[in-house]
Amino acid sequence: MAERTRAISAGGIGAVHQLVNTIGLVSGLNDELNVLKQPKPYTDSDHVLNIAFNTLCGGQVLDDIEVRRNDRTFLDALGARAIPDPTTAGDYCRRFDADAIWRLMDIINDARVDVWRRQPASFTSETARIDADGSLVPTTGECKEGMDISYKGEWGYHPLLVSLANTQEALFVTNRSGNRPSAEGAPEVLDRAIELCRRGGFEDILLRGDTDFSMTAHLDRWTQDGVRFVFGYDANQHFVDRAYNIEESEYTELERRADDVFSVKPRAKPRRVKEEIVKERGYLNKVLICEDLAEFEHKPSKAKQSYRIIVLRKTINEERGQMCLDTYFRYFFYVTNDWTLTPEEVVAESNQRCNQENLIAQLKGGVRALHAPLNTLDANWAYLVMVTLAWNIKAWFALMLPITPRWREKHQRERQLVLRMEFWTFLQELILVPAQILSTGRRIVFRFLAWRPRLPILFRLLTAL
């Protein structure tokens, strides 16, 4: 190996290391986590960031830490003499119990609040939209403590994710057995998320979730606390009958935003290849004809006051080939305590919540946080939180980008670009940039060896830090 060429493939990791030090995450982990009784030779921050940085450098599993552990240049880039090996990283995760994991998330959220407070006033003047959903994490392991059979017949875990839709940050992640319902433990986690957003400066907070999260026992409490919500509501037979008996004159047609945009300037539509094949082969085809909205008041059995129920009625044709077999209605219901939103806006809020599925897909496929490589429920929970930290660092990377008045529009576009990037795109554009590492004059110099179109964004962040 050539001795004079000392380079690493992840040159952007230097900016990330500087970022986590600037927002106080490193000092917070070392001062408050207290998982290690004797922090020798590694501290708590060494262990946590070792797992997070492994993901940010393109690592897929714990064993990938071994590659960077034996890379002397990578260690020099971080100013480290050594980093924990994969076995030590796994042992560290097994030291966590539930209390320690909540402390870890609180420390991460303290750093998050520091990032939020550095934002302009317009950031916190917006509504904080908090989304909640569960996701199945299947595993083929035989000896993983806490796993169980899900409703899909798969062995694994069922973590709960609470995220901030404004920035796509994962606020809290809790691990649960595979057979637990989606909303189990959600009220307590949502309360923590509300407190976190208020501590960060948000005044208006909106909770969103699907039908599993319309927890009627907590609606009055959230309403009295000044928190708004839009949840899906179960389409039970009583509600369906009530919606069916609403006068036709009380229904109004729902116009989607996309329909409004293209109503003035119609676009050329491509051939619908799938639909042509379905018709040609005589498969059963369900075609949406129109959507209508109505509303009524309802007092849940576990609540003391009434709430708005928005009814979305879809008219659907069942077709087979060229024949129409039947036309029927399908009803969807939403509950909200906001009497100022129009029915269209309530449905739009619920539909936009579905973007959390994209976040879950990133945590599963891109970041690979929603996996279970260890042998206990709490160890996998700790691993999940540490790897999810890599995704949050991407969001903080974007939020810490400075916006200068002269280039305000351009800089805001770049901030949104990084926020909405898929994780692997972020790595390819801003982290996995080859860099020569020079140690000189008591400082570490990263000399980039390749060009990326987005490198000016990285340089702007370094200037701000």
Disulfide bonds with the S-S distance in Angstrom:
none
